[in-house]
């Protein structure tokens, strides 16, 4: 039986995309891909100093694939509307 940890380590070692610089990633279109992550207002308040967030509210954080925050919304509908106006592909998180 194959150990899952060993196969994951082998996949990580064989994946050259994990070692890309920010500039290399952008050249591959990293600035055209984003993901949406639900986050608490408490976490956002620590990340964004100039804004106020309700600590008990769940927000939607849109980030570029390189980790740059793009927008924050309080509903998935607002995110969908914003993304509809952008030239950005959305990746799903696992």
Residue pairs with C-beta under 8 A, 6 or more apart in sequence:
12 18
20 28
22 30
22 66
25 65
25 66
26 66
30 64
30 65
30 66
31 64
31 65
31 66
32 87
32 88
32 89
33 64
33 65
33 88
33 89
33 90
33 91
34 62
34 63
34 64
34 65
34 70
34 83
34 86
34 88
34 89
34 90
34 91
35 62
35 63
35 65
35 90
35 91
35 92
35 93
36 60
36 61
36 62
36 63
36 76
36 79
36 90
36 93
37 60
37 61
37 63
37 93
38 58
38 59
38 60
38 61
39 58
39 59
39 60
39 61
40 55
40 56
40 57
40 58
40 59
41 53
41 54
41 55
41 56
41 57
41 58
41 59
42 53
42 55
42 56
44 51
44 53
44 59
44 61
44 72
45 51
45 52
45 53
45 55
47 69
48 69
48 72
51 72
53 59
53 72
57 74
59 72
59 73
59 74
60 72
60 73
60 74
60 75
60 76
60 78
60 79
61 69
61 71
61 72
62 69
62 70
62 71
62 72
62 73
62 79
62 82
62 83
63 69
63 70
64 70
64 88
65 91
70 88
71 79
71 82
73 79
73 82
83 90
